[in-house]
Amino acid sequence: MISKMFDRPVYLKERKDLVREITCVEDAIDFLEEFPERDRDLIHDATLKTCYMAHDGHKPLRVARDAIRAYGKKKGLLVKEPAVQPWMVKPSTGGGRVSL
C-alpha cells in the first residue's frame, strides 16, 4: 500500500511526556482509532471521517492534515515541532570509551 504522506508532519501529545508524529493519513487514522471511546465526540468522528475520505481519495490530503491539526488544537493536544528531530541525533557508538 502506498502511504499518503502529508507535506509537513503534525505533532500531537499522546500522553504527558509522549509526543506522536503524524506524517501521513494512515498515522492520523491510527491515532484517532486508538483514542479511548469515552473521550470521542462529534469532532473526533468528523475528523476520522475526513481522514478516511482522504485515504480513499475523496478529499485532498491537505484537508486531512488540516482536520487532524484542528482536532489537536481544539483538544489541547497540538504540540509545536520539536527543536531536535530524531534524525538530527547521531546514535552513540562505543559508549564513549577510548581504546588503548
C-alpha positions in Angstrom: 0.0 0.0 0.0 1.3 3.4 -0.9 1.4 5.8 2.1 -0.4 9.1 1.7 2.2 11.4 3.2 1.5 14.9 4.5 3.6 17.8 3.3 4.6 18.5 6.9 4.1 16.4 10.0 1.6 17.2 12.8 2.8 16.6 16.4 0.1 15.6 18.9 0.5 14.9 22.6 -0.3 11.3 23.3 0.4 11.2 27.0 2.0 13.7 29.4 5.6 13.2 28.1 4.9 11.5 24.8 4.5 13.3 21.5 3.4 11.4 18.4 4.5 12.5 15.0 1.7 12.2 12.4 3.3 12.1 9.0 0.6 10.6 6.8 -3.2 10.0 6.7 -2.7 6.4 8.0 -0.9 7.8 11.1 -3.8 10.2 11.7 -6.4 7.3 11.3 -4.4 5.1 13.7 -4.2 8.0 16.3 -7.9 8.6 16.1 -8.9 4.9 16.2 -6.7 4.4 19.3 -8.4 7.2 21.1 -10.5 6.0 24.1 -14.2 5.5 23.2 -15.2 7.5 26.3 -13.3 10.6 25.0 -14.7 10.5 21.5 -17.2 13.1 20.4 -18.7 14.7 17.3 -15.4 16.5 16.4 -13.5 13.2 16.7 -16.0 11.5 14.4 -15.9 14.2 11.8 -12.1 14.2 11.8 -11.9 10.5 11.5 -14.4 10.5 8.6 -12.4 13.3 6.9 -9.2 11.2 7.2 -10.9 8.1 5.8 -12.3 10.1 2.9 -8.7 11.4 2.1 -7.4 7.9 2.4 -9.9 6.7 -0.1 -9.1 9.6 -2.5 -12.4 11.5 -2.0 -10.7 14.5 -0.3 -7.2 16.0 -0.7 -4.5 15.1 1.8 -4.1 18.7 3.0 -7.8 18.6 4.1 -7.0 15.5 6.3 -3.8 17.2 7.7 -5.8 20.4 8.4 -8.5 18.3 10.1 -6.2 16.4 12.4 -4.3 19.6 13.2 -7.5 21.4 14.1 -8.6 18.4 16.2 -5.3 18.5 18.1 -5.6 22.3 18.6 -9.2 22.0 19.8 -8.5 19.2 22.2 -5.2 20.8 23.5 -3.1 18.0 22.0 -1.3 20.0 19.3 2.4 20.5 20.0 4.9 22.7 18.2 7.5 20.9 16.1 10.3 19.6 18.4 13.5 21.6 18.2 15.5 18.4 17.8 14.3 15.8 15.3 15.2 12.1 15.8 17.2 12.2 12.6 19.4 15.0 13.9 20.7 12.9 16.8 23.7 10.8 15.9 23.4 7.4 17.5 26.1 6.8 20.1 28.6 4.0 19.2 31.1 2.5 21.5 29.7 4.1 24.7 32.3 7.0 24.6 35.2 4.9 25.8 38.6 5.4 24.3 40.5 2.3 23.1 44.1 2.0 24.4 
